[in-house]
């Protein structure tokens, strides 16, 4: 995975989550559980590292903004580029 960008952890409450699982379905299900709870930049695919078992996925969370506190009825889950 790429190095973590300082911007993604520049304030308390910002989190980078790197997930390694056996399969795509498990990684994406875990990401969905996070997205249901906090503002999360999500991805629709996982990555595979040559010579490594399983799949990987990266998510960016903002723990300061729970889903229930989205302003003006907006959705807190923001589809992102890579997660």
C-alpha positions, 0 to 999 in steps of 0.5 A: 500500500502507498504511504499514509499522507499526512493530511489524512491524519492531520487532526485528532479524529481522522483515521486511516484504516488498512484492512487485509482479508482473505477475500473481497467480500469480507473487506468490503463488508467491513468497510460498509460497517465502518461507513454505517457508523462514521463519515468514510471515504469508501472504495468499490474495489480491493487490491492484491499485492503480488506474493502476498495472501488475500486482499487489501483495502484502505479507508479514511474515517472522520470519527468527529462526524458520526452518520447521524450528524450529517448537515442538512440531510446530506449523506456522510459517506463520501465515495472516494477514489482509492480507499 
